[in-house]
Amino acid sequence: MKKIVILTISLLILLPAFVFGQYQTINVSDTYTFNGSNNNKENLKWGEANLTLRRLVNQAYSDEISELSNLASPNPRVISNTVCDQQLGSDIIDERNLSDMNWVWGQFISHDLDFTPTAVFDTRLQDLERIQIIAPENDPHYRENQTMMSVFRSLYDVKTGLSRENNREQINTVTPWLDGSVIYGTSEQRANELRTFEGGRLITTEHDNGELLRLAPANSIEEQRVRGLAFFSGDIRANENIALTAVNTLFVREHNRIAEEILNDNPEFSDEEIFQRARKINTAIIQSITYNEFIPSLGIELEPYVSYDESINPQISHLFSVVAFRIGHSQIGEQFVLVNETDVEQTIPMHEGFFNPSIIQKHGIDSIIKGVVVTKQQASDIYYHDSIRNFLFEEPGRGGLDLCVLDIIRARDHGIPDYNSIRKGIGLIPVTEFGEISSDQEIIRRLNQTYRNIDELDPIIGILAEEHLEDSALGETGYYIIKEQFERIRDGDRLFYLNDPDLKDIVEDIDKTRLSDVIERNTKIEEVPENVFFVNETQEDYSRTDNEIVFTISLVFLVLIFAIYAQQKSSRISK
């Protein structure tokens, strides 16, 4: 009996080594290029950074060339005030108990898939045209006729927008592959700036609570946007909010953890060999979490994966980039909650957590990660919290932005048509009244109050207002657009982890890896729910920590001892 218990404990202790001790079998015969090219051998530029976005439906520029679409629709700030206003102190919690990790992970992978910059993120783009948003009458935060927001238009291909036959097309400056570019960058130069060139590791900053991202170089784009010192990662938006920075940090740690294991198993490997192996595995883990946890958490059921299809162009669609995948903005609450192992450590107003990496420098990432895991997110609906509707980045009147306005105007900037035209374009039946979109009377009232008719409806508002499909965070229009894009970047990717021959020996282990595993391996958080995309109401839904496992084994052992003792005692009594 004693031998069995010892053997059981030993096997459980060694299990992680068995699962991830196969790294030495990985041979990197092919990998993602940093700029995304050469994935498709028949079309070498498919998936390359700095190509134009893809039209899923026809453009609707007002002049059919480049002028904003939907000009007859109401002032975006009017829409924000009358439709999207969610008052400070009010909460509408997600009906399926999704955690804040849902919108944080959505933002993390969104930054991996697409980025059409404006001068907000890159001051070198100051020459781009501006869109002036005028405050409406009786605006609660701005005086009438005051320019409340000056929005830069998106970066576009200057060879487009010259005629009706050659309308404006905006540029995706990152790769559409889910290739870890948010960690490693989209150029060899950027990747080199992030590497130590020793043991395959990425550069980190020492901290009492675990390693943090590399600090940004002086006068970098990153440093221009933050309060104090900035962090430096594969994507220039890594400092956008503290939760996003924390997840970036988590996967830099995971890369270095994998690199260390590879080095220990293969001390003869060069730095480059270790780096590329660790990069490949880390990227595969990000893909696995996205397809096995995140997408199902949205209630999206993809078509089963069959194999790589070289006929599929993976490029990101305008509808995905500037409309449907912005649903996460309505899911953001009033504050970041920092949680230690026993209690709430601190709450930080949401707007103070934007472009403020000093919070990470003070606290580390553990309490932030713990906070987004145990906090229920706001519902996917038309409502935007005041924290992002009036206080985004700065205080009103001092540079404060309205994210609802930004979402509306970005679609118009890209020539996206109205909601009904999108539905027609993707094969859905158009609606004739707002009541066909939602059964919620308050939503219907707000839409009728704001829009003169259904054909004025801005696409982001329509998608957010939609009645959710069963067990989903989305209505049918948003569901279709997001499903189409994630199937496309999966099926058109020759190096997707389920198709990559280099990963065949560990693909099952990668396929089973959850985000909770990555958190447990790279933080000091002791209790992590098995599925961190939901806030579970029952204890049994949580994964068990190592201490819990030992306790369980000990308990089982004691029960067995007691049973043997009782049996022996009973036998003595019967005699």
C-alpha positions as CSV (number, residue, x, y, z in Angstrom):
1,M,0.0,0.0,0.0
2,K,2.8,2.4,1.0
3,K,4.6,1.8,-2.3
4,I,1.5,2.4,-4.3
5,V,0.9,5.8,-2.6
6,I,4.5,6.9,-3.1
7,L,4.4,5.8,-6.7
8,T,1.2,7.7,-7.3
9,I,2.5,10.9,-5.7
10,S,5.7,10.6,-7.7
11,L,3.9,10.1,-11.0
12,L,1.7,13.2,-10.3
13,I,4.7,15.3,-9.4
14,L,6.5,14.2,-12.6
15,L,3.5,14.5,-14.9
16,P,4.3,18.0,-16.1
17,A,7.7,16.9,-17.1
18,F,6.2,14.0,-19.1
19,V,3.8,16.4,-20.8
20,F,6.4,19.0,-21.7
21,G,9.6,17.0,-21.7
22,Q,9.3,16.4,-25.4
23,Y,10.6,19.7,-26.5
24,Q,13.8,18.2,-27.5
25,T,12.0,16.3,-30.3
26,I,11.0,19.5,-32.0
27,N,12.8,20.2,-35.3
28,V,12.1,23.6,-36.9
29,S,12.1,22.8,-40.6
30,D,9.8,25.8,-41.3
31,T,8.5,28.7,-39.3
32,Y,6.5,31.9,-39.7
33,T,8.5,34.7,-41.3
34,F,8.4,37.8,-39.2
35,N,6.6,39.8,-42.0
36,G,4.2,36.9,-42.7
37,S,5.3,36.1,-46.2
38,N,6.1,32.7,-47.7
39,N,3.4,30.9,-45.8
40,N,1.4,30.1,-49.0
41,K,3.9,28.6,-51.5
42,E,1.6,29.5,-54.5
43,N,1.0,33.0,-53.3
44,L,4.0,34.2,-51.4
45,K,2.6,37.5,-50.3
46,W,-0.6,36.2,-48.9
47,G,-0.5,36.9,-45.1
48,E,2.2,39.5,-45.4
49,A,2.2,42.6,-43.2
50,N,1.4,46.0,-44.8
51,L,-1.2,44.7,-47.3
52,T,-4.7,46.2,-47.6
53,L,-7.7,44.8,-45.6
54,R,-10.2,42.6,-47.4
55,R,-13.7,43.6,-48.5
56,L,-16.3,41.1,-47.3
57,V,-19.1,43.5,-48.6
58,N,-18.8,46.3,-51.1
59,Q,-17.5,49.7,-50.1
60,A,-20.0,52.5,-49.5
61,Y,-18.0,55.7,-49.5
62,S,-20.3,58.7,-50.0
63,D,-18.4,59.6,-53.2
64,E,-17.7,56.0,-54.0
65,I,-14.0,56.9,-53.7
66,S,-12.8,57.9,-50.2
67,E,-15.3,60.2,-48.4
68,L,-16.9,58.9,-45.2
69,S,-19.8,56.5,-45.6
70,N,-23.2,56.9,-43.9
71,L,-23.1,60.7,-43.8
72,A,-26.8,60.9,-43.4
73,S,-26.7,59.0,-40.2
74,P,-26.7,61.0,-36.9
75,N,-23.7,62.7,-35.3
76,P,-21.6,59.9,-33.7
77,R,-21.6,61.7,-30.3
78,V,-25.4,62.0,-30.4
79,I,-25.6,58.2,-30.9
80,S,-23.2,57.7,-28.1
81,N,-25.2,59.9,-25.7
82,T,-28.6,58.5,-26.6
83,V,-27.9,54.9,-27.4
84,C,-24.7,53.8,-25.7
85,D,-24.8,55.7,-22.4
86,Q,-24.2,53.4,-19.4
87,Q,-24.1,55.6,-16.4
88,L,-21.3,55.6,-13.9
89,G,-21.9,53.2,-11.1
90,S,-24.3,50.9,-13.1
91,D,-23.4,47.4,-14.2
92,I,-25.0,45.0,-16.7
93,I,-23.2,41.8,-16.1
94,D,-22.6,39.2,-18.8
95,E,-25.5,36.7,-18.7
96,R,-23.2,33.8,-19.3
97,N,-20.7,34.8,-16.6
98,L,-17.8,35.5,-18.9
99,S,-14.8,36.9,-17.1
100,D,-12.9,40.0,-17.9
101,M,-10.3,37.7,-19.4
102,N,-12.7,37.3,-22.4
103,W,-12.3,40.9,-23.6
104,V,-8.6,41.0,-22.5
105,W,-7.7,38.0,-24.6
106,G,-9.8,39.3,-27.5
107,Q,-7.8,42.5,-27.4
108,F,-4.5,40.5,-27.1
109,I,-5.2,38.4,-30.2
110,S,-6.7,41.3,-32.1
111,H,-3.4,43.0,-31.8
112,D,-1.8,39.9,-33.2
113,L,-4.1,39.9,-36.2
114,D,-4.6,43.4,-37.4
115,F,-3.5,47.0,-36.9
116,T,-4.4,50.0,-39.0
117,P,-2.7,52.8,-37.3
118,T,-3.5,56.5,-37.0
119,A,-1.5,59.3,-35.5
120,V,-2.9,58.4,-32.1
121,F,-0.5,55.6,-32.0
122,D,2.2,56.8,-34.4
123,T,3.0,60.6,-34.4
124,R,4.7,60.1,-37.7
125,L,1.3,59.9,-39.3
126,Q,0.3,63.5,-38.4
127,D,-0.3,64.3,-42.0
128,L,-3.4,62.0,-42.2
129,E,-6.7,63.7,-42.6
130,R,-8.8,64.6,-39.5
131,I,-12.4,64.1,-38.8
132,Q,-13.9,66.7,-36.5
133,I,-16.6,65.5,-34.1
134,I,-18.7,68.5,-32.9
135,A,-20.4,68.2,-29.5
136,P,-24.2,68.2,-29.8
137,E,-26.6,70.6,-28.0
138,N,-26.7,69.9,-24.2
139,D,-23.9,67.4,-24.3
140,P,-23.2,66.5,-20.6
141,H,-19.5,66.8,-20.9
142,Y,-18.8,69.3,-23.7
143,R,-20.1,72.7,-24.6
144,E,-22.4,73.0,-27.6
145,N,-20.5,73.4,-30.9
146,Q,-17.2,72.6,-29.3
147,T,-14.9,70.2,-31.1
148,M,-14.9,67.4,-28.6
149,M,-12.8,65.0,-30.7
150,S,-10.5,65.3,-33.6
151,V,-10.1,61.8,-35.1
152,F,-7.3,60.9,-37.5
153,R,-8.3,58.8,-40.4
154,S,-6.7,55.4,-40.8
155,L,-3.5,54.7,-42.7
156,Y,-4.3,53.7,-46.3
157,D,-2.6,52.6,-49.5
158,V,-1.8,55.9,-51.3
159,K,-2.2,54.0,-54.6
160,T,-5.9,53.6,-53.8
161,G,-8.7,56.2,-53.4
162,L,-8.0,57.7,-56.8
163,S,-11.2,56.9,-58.6
164,R,-14.5,55.0,-58.4
165,E,-12.7,52.0,-59.9
166,N,-9.9,52.4,-57.4
167,N,-11.5,53.3,-54.0
168,R,-9.5,53.9,-50.8
169,E,-8.3,50.7,-49.0
170,Q,-6.8,50.8,-45.5
171,I,-3.6,48.9,-44.6
172,N,-3.1,46.1,-42.1
173,T,0.4,46.8,-40.8
174,V,0.7,43.4,-39.0
175,T,0.3,39.8,-40.3
176,P,-3.2,38.2,-40.3
177,W,-1.7,35.0,-39.0
178,L,-2.1,34.1,-35.4
179,D,1.7,33.9,-35.3
180,G,2.6,35.5,-32.0
181,S,3.7,38.7,-33.7
182,V,2.2,40.5,-30.7
183,I,5.2,39.0,-28.7
184,Y,7.8,38.7,-31.4
185,G,7.1,41.6,-33.8
186,T,6.5,41.8,-37.5
187,S,10.1,42.4,-38.6
188,E,13.4,40.8,-37.9
189,Q,14.7,44.1,-36.6
190,R,11.9,44.3,-34.0
191,A,12.5,40.7,-33.0
192,N,16.2,41.3,-32.6
193,E,15.5,44.3,-30.3
194,L,13.5,41.9,-28.1
195,R,16.1,39.1,-27.8
196,T,19.0,38.5,-25.5
197,F,20.7,36.2,-28.0
198,E,21.6,33.9,-25.1
199,G,19.8,30.6,-24.6
200,G,17.0,31.6,-26.9
201,R,15.5,34.0,-24.4
202,L,13.6,37.3,-24.7
203,I,14.8,40.4,-22.8
204,T,12.9,41.0,-19.5
205,T,13.1,43.5,-16.7
206,E,13.7,42.1,-13.2
207,H,10.9,42.6,-10.6
208,D,10.2,41.3,-7.1
209,N,7.0,39.6,-8.4
210,G,8.5,38.1,-11.5
211,E,10.1,39.3,-14.7
212,L,8.4,42.0,-16.7
213,L,8.7,43.2,-20.3
214,R,11.7,45.0,-21.6
215,L,11.6,48.7,-21.0
216,A,11.1,50.8,-24.1
217,P,14.0,52.7,-25.6
218,A,14.1,56.5,-25.0
219,N,12.0,58.5,-27.5
220,S,10.3,55.4,-28.8
221,I,6.7,55.5,-29.9
222,E,5.8,53.5,-26.8
223,E,7.4,56.1,-24.5
224,Q,5.5,59.0,-26.1
225,R,2.2,57.5,-25.2
226,V,2.6,56.7,-21.5
227,R,2.9,58.2,-18.1
228,G,6.5,57.4,-17.0
229,L,8.5,54.4,-18.3
230,A,7.0,52.3,-21.0
231,F,7.3,48.6,-21.9
232,F,8.6,47.3,-25.2
233,S,7.1,44.2,-26.9
234,G,6.3,42.8,-30.4
235,D,3.4,45.3,-30.8
236,I,3.6,49.0,-30.1
237,R,0.2,48.8,-28.3
238,A,1.4,46.6,-25.5
239,N,1.0,49.5,-23.0
240,E,-2.6,50.3,-23.9
241,N,-3.9,48.9,-20.6
242,I,-2.5,47.1,-17.7
243,A,-4.4,43.8,-18.3
244,L,-3.2,43.7,-21.9
245,T,0.4,44.4,-20.7
246,A,0.0,41.6,-18.1
247,V,-1.0,39.0,-20.8
248,N,1.9,40.1,-23.0
249,T,4.2,39.6,-20.1
250,L,2.7,36.2,-19.3
251,F,3.6,34.9,-22.8
252,V,7.1,36.4,-22.8
253,R,7.6,34.5,-19.5
254,E,6.2,31.3,-21.2
255,H,8.7,31.7,-24.1
256,N,11.6,32.0,-21.7
257,R,10.3,29.0,-19.6
258,I,10.1,26.9,-22.8
259,A,13.6,28.1,-23.9
260,E,15.1,27.1,-20.6
261,E,13.6,23.6,-20.8
262,I,14.9,23.2,-24.4
263,L,18.4,24.3,-23.2
264,N,18.4,22.0,-20.3
265,D,17.5,19.0,-22.6
266,N,19.8,20.2,-25.4
267,P,22.8,22.1,-24.1
268,E,24.5,21.8,-27.5
269,F,21.8,23.8,-29.2
270,S,22.6,27.3,-30.5
271,D,20.7,30.4,-29.3
272,E,18.9,30.5,-32.7
273,E,17.8,26.9,-32.5
274,I,16.4,27.4,-29.0
275,F,14.7,30.7,-29.9
276,Q,12.9,29.3,-32.9
277,R,11.7,26.2,-31.1
278,A,10.4,28.2,-28.2
279,R,8.8,30.7,-30.5
280,K,7.0,27.9,-32.5
281,I,5.7,26.2,-29.3
282,N,4.6,29.4,-27.7
283,T,2.8,30.5,-30.8
284,A,1.1,27.1,-31.0
285,I,-0.1,27.5,-27.4
286,I,-1.6,30.9,-28.3
287,Q,-3.4,29.3,-31.2
288,S,-4.7,26.4,-29.1
289,I,-6.1,28.7,-26.4
290,T,-7.8,30.9,-29.0
291,Y,-9.5,28.0,-30.8
292,N,-10.2,25.6,-27.9
293,E,-11.2,28.1,-25.2
294,F,-11.7,31.7,-26.4
295,I,-13.8,31.2,-29.5
296,P,-16.0,28.6,-27.7
297,S,-16.4,31.0,-24.8
298,L,-18.1,33.5,-27.3
299,G,-20.5,30.7,-28.2
300,I,-19.1,30.4,-31.7
301,E,-19.0,26.9,-33.2
302,L,-16.5,26.7,-36.1
303,E,-16.6,24.1,-38.9
304,P,-14.4,21.2,-37.9
305,Y,-10.8,21.6,-38.9
306,V,-9.9,19.3,-41.9
307,S,-6.6,20.4,-43.3
308,Y,-4.7,23.3,-44.8
309,D,-6.3,24.9,-47.8
310,E,-3.9,26.8,-50.1
311,S,-6.7,28.5,-51.9
312,I,-7.7,30.6,-48.9
313,N,-6.4,34.1,-48.5
314,P,-6.2,34.8,-44.8
315,Q,-6.3,38.6,-44.9
316,I,-8.4,40.3,-42.3
317,S,-11.7,41.8,-43.4
318,H,-12.7,45.4,-42.8
319,L,-15.9,44.1,-41.2
320,F,-13.9,42.0,-38.7
321,S,-11.3,44.7,-37.9
322,V,-13.4,47.8,-37.5
323,V,-16.8,46.5,-36.7
324,A,-17.6,43.0,-35.4
325,F,-14.5,42.2,-33.4
326,R,-14.9,45.5,-31.5
327,I,-17.7,43.9,-29.5
328,G,-15.2,43.7,-26.6
329,H,-15.4,47.4,-26.1
330,S,-18.9,47.1,-24.7
331,Q,-17.6,44.4,-22.3
332,I,-15.2,46.7,-20.5
333,G,-16.2,47.8,-16.9
334,E,-15.5,50.8,-14.7
335,Q,-12.4,49.5,-13.1
336,F,-9.5,47.1,-12.9
337,V,-9.7,44.9,-9.8
338,L,-6.3,43.8,-8.4
339,V,-6.7,40.6,-6.3
340,N,-4.2,38.9,-4.1
341,E,-4.6,35.3,-3.0
342,T,-7.1,36.2,-0.3
343,D,-8.8,39.5,-1.0
344,V,-9.1,42.6,-3.3
345,E,-5.8,44.4,-3.1
346,Q,-6.8,47.5,-5.0
347,T,-9.3,48.9,-7.5
348,I,-8.1,51.2,-10.3
349,P,-10.5,53.3,-12.4
350,M,-10.5,51.9,-15.9
351,H,-9.3,55.2,-17.5
352,E,-6.3,55.3,-15.1
353,G,-5.2,51.9,-16.3
354,F,-4.8,53.0,-19.9
355,F,-1.3,53.8,-21.0
356,N,-0.1,53.6,-17.4
357,P,2.5,50.8,-17.1
358,S,3.8,52.3,-13.9
359,I,1.0,50.2,-12.2
360,I,2.7,47.1,-13.6
361,Q,6.0,48.3,-12.4
362,K,4.6,48.7,-8.9
363,H,2.5,45.6,-8.6
364,G,3.8,43.1,-11.1
365,I,1.2,41.1,-13.1
366,D,-0.1,38.5,-10.6
367,S,-2.8,40.6,-8.9
368,I,-3.9,42.0,-12.3
369,I,-4.2,38.5,-13.9
370,K,-6.0,37.2,-10.8
371,G,-8.4,40.2,-11.0
372,V,-9.4,39.7,-14.7
373,V,-10.0,36.0,-14.0
374,V,-12.4,36.4,-11.1
375,T,-14.2,39.5,-12.3
376,K,-17.3,39.1,-14.5
377,Q,-17.2,41.3,-17.6
378,Q,-20.0,43.6,-18.7
379,A,-22.5,42.2,-21.1
380,S,-22.1,42.3,-24.9
381,D,-24.7,45.0,-25.6
382,I,-25.1,48.6,-26.9
383,Y,-23.9,50.1,-23.6
384,Y,-20.5,51.6,-23.1
385,H,-19.3,52.4,-19.6
386,D,-18.5,56.0,-18.8
387,S,-14.9,54.9,-18.2
388,I,-14.4,54.5,-21.9
389,R,-17.3,56.7,-23.3
390,N,-16.2,59.9,-21.6
391,F,-12.9,59.3,-19.9
392,L,-10.9,57.2,-22.4
393,F,-7.2,58.0,-22.0
394,E,-7.7,61.4,-20.4
395,E,-10.3,63.5,-18.7
396,P,-13.0,65.2,-20.8
397,G,-11.9,68.6,-22.1
398,R,-8.3,67.5,-21.8
399,G,-8.0,64.9,-24.5
400,G,-10.7,62.5,-23.3
401,L,-12.1,60.3,-26.0
402,D,-15.3,58.4,-26.5
403,L,-14.7,54.8,-27.6
404,C,-18.3,54.5,-28.9
405,V,-17.7,57.5,-31.2
406,L,-14.4,56.0,-32.3
407,D,-16.1,52.7,-33.2
408,I,-18.8,54.4,-35.2
409,I,-16.5,56.8,-37.1
410,R,-13.9,54.1,-37.8
411,A,-16.4,52.1,-39.8
412,R,-17.4,55.3,-41.7
413,D,-13.8,56.1,-42.3
414,H,-13.3,52.6,-44.0
415,G,-16.3,53.0,-46.2
416,I,-18.4,50.4,-44.4
417,P,-22.1,50.5,-45.4
418,D,-25.0,50.5,-43.0
419,Y,-26.2,47.6,-40.9
420,N,-28.8,46.3,-43.4
421,S,-26.5,46.5,-46.4
422,I,-24.0,44.4,-44.5
423,R,-26.6,41.8,-43.8
424,K,-27.6,41.7,-47.5
425,G,-23.9,41.5,-48.4
426,I,-23.2,38.4,-46.3
427,G,-26.4,36.6,-47.2
428,L,-28.6,37.4,-44.2
429,I,-32.2,38.7,-44.5
430,P,-32.5,42.5,-44.0
431,V,-34.6,43.7,-41.1
432,T,-37.5,46.2,-41.5
433,E,-37.7,47.6,-38.0
434,F,-35.6,47.8,-34.8
435,G,-37.8,45.3,-33.1
436,E,-36.5,42.6,-35.4
437,I,-33.0,43.2,-34.0
438,S,-33.8,43.1,-30.3
439,S,-36.8,42.3,-28.1
440,D,-35.4,44.6,-25.4
441,Q,-37.8,47.6,-25.2
442,E,-35.2,50.0,-23.8
443,I,-32.9,49.2,-26.7
444,I,-35.7,49.6,-29.2
445,R,-36.7,53.0,-27.6
446,R,-33.1,54.3,-27.8
447,L,-32.7,53.3,-31.4
448,N,-36.0,54.8,-32.5
449,Q,-35.1,58.0,-30.6
450,T,-31.8,58.3,-32.4
451,Y,-32.2,57.0,-36.0
452,R,-34.9,58.1,-38.4
453,N,-35.1,54.7,-40.0
454,I,-33.5,51.2,-40.0
455,D,-31.4,51.9,-43.0
456,E,-29.4,54.6,-41.2
457,L,-28.3,52.2,-38.5
458,D,-24.5,52.1,-38.0
459,P,-23.1,48.6,-38.2
460,I,-21.4,48.5,-34.8
461,I,-24.6,49.6,-33.1
462,G,-26.7,47.1,-35.0
463,I,-24.3,44.2,-34.2
464,L,-24.2,45.2,-30.5
465,A,-28.0,45.6,-30.3
466,E,-28.7,42.2,-31.8
467,E,-30.5,39.5,-29.8
468,H,-27.9,36.9,-28.9
469,L,-28.0,33.5,-30.4
470,E,-28.6,30.7,-28.0
471,D,-25.6,30.2,-25.6
472,S,-23.6,32.9,-27.4
473,A,-22.3,36.4,-26.8
474,L,-23.3,37.4,-30.3
475,G,-26.2,38.0,-32.6
476,E,-26.3,36.4,-36.1
477,T,-24.5,39.3,-38.0
478,G,-21.5,39.5,-35.6
479,Y,-21.4,35.7,-35.3
480,Y,-21.1,35.3,-39.1
481,I,-18.3,37.9,-39.5
482,I,-16.2,36.6,-36.6
483,K,-16.7,32.9,-37.5
484,E,-15.8,33.6,-41.2
485,Q,-12.5,35.3,-40.2
486,F,-11.3,32.7,-37.7
487,E,-12.0,29.9,-40.0
488,R,-10.1,31.7,-42.8
489,I,-6.9,32.4,-40.8
490,R,-7.0,28.8,-39.5
491,D,-7.7,27.0,-42.8
492,G,-5.4,29.2,-44.9
493,D,-2.4,28.8,-42.6
494,R,0.1,26.2,-43.6
495,L,1.8,26.5,-40.3
496,F,-1.3,26.3,-38.0
497,Y,-0.4,24.0,-35.1
498,L,-2.7,21.2,-36.1
499,N,-1.1,21.1,-39.6
500,D,2.6,21.7,-38.7
501,P,4.7,18.5,-39.0
502,D,7.3,20.0,-36.7
503,L,4.7,19.7,-33.8
504,K,3.4,16.2,-34.5
505,D,5.1,14.7,-31.4
506,I,3.6,17.2,-29.0
507,V,0.4,18.4,-30.8
508,E,-1.8,16.5,-28.4
509,D,-0.2,18.2,-25.4
510,I,-0.5,21.6,-27.0
511,D,-4.1,20.9,-27.9
512,K,-4.9,20.2,-24.2
513,T,-3.0,23.3,-22.9
514,R,-5.3,25.8,-21.3
515,L,-4.6,29.5,-20.5
516,S,-4.9,28.4,-16.8
517,D,-1.9,26.2,-17.3
518,V,0.2,29.1,-18.7
519,I,-0.9,31.2,-15.7
520,E,0.0,28.6,-13.2
521,R,3.4,27.9,-14.8
522,N,4.4,31.6,-14.9
523,T,2.9,33.3,-11.9
524,K,2.6,32.7,-8.2
525,I,-1.2,32.5,-8.3
526,E,-2.1,29.3,-6.5
527,E,-5.8,28.8,-7.4
528,V,-6.6,29.3,-11.1
529,P,-10.0,28.2,-12.5
530,E,-9.6,25.5,-15.1
531,N,-11.5,27.7,-17.7
532,V,-10.4,31.3,-17.0
533,F,-12.8,32.7,-19.6
534,F,-15.7,32.1,-17.2
535,V,-16.3,33.1,-13.6
536,N,-17.5,29.8,-12.1
537,E,-20.0,29.8,-9.2
538,T,-19.1,26.4,-7.9
539,Q,-15.8,25.3,-6.4
540,E,-15.7,22.0,-8.3
541,D,-15.3,23.9,-11.5
542,Y,-11.9,25.2,-10.5
543,S,-8.7,23.4,-11.3
544,R,-6.9,21.9,-8.4
545,T,-3.6,23.3,-7.3
546,D,-0.6,21.2,-6.5
547,N,-1.4,21.7,-2.8
548,E,-4.9,20.5,-3.4
549,I,-3.7,17.4,-5.2
550,V,-1.3,16.5,-2.3
551,F,-4.1,17.1,0.1
552,T,-6.5,14.9,-1.9
553,I,-3.9,12.1,-2.1
554,S,-3.3,12.4,1.6
555,L,-7.0,12.3,2.3
556,V,-7.4,9.2,0.1
557,F,-4.5,7.6,1.9
558,L,-5.9,8.3,5.3
559,V,-9.3,7.0,4.2
560,L,-7.7,3.8,3.0
561,I,-5.7,3.4,6.2
562,F,-8.9,3.9,8.2
563,A,-10.7,1.4,6.1
564,I,-7.9,-1.2,6.6
565,Y,-7.9,-0.5,10.3
566,A,-11.7,-0.8,10.5
567,Q,-11.6,-4.1,8.5
568,Q,-8.9,-5.5,10.8
569,K,-10.8,-4.4,13.9
570,S,-14.0,-5.9,12.6
571,S,-12.1,-9.2,11.9
572,R,-10.8,-9.2,15.4
573,I,-14.2,-8.6,16.8
574,S,-15.8,-11.4,14.7
575,K,-13.2,-13.8,16.0
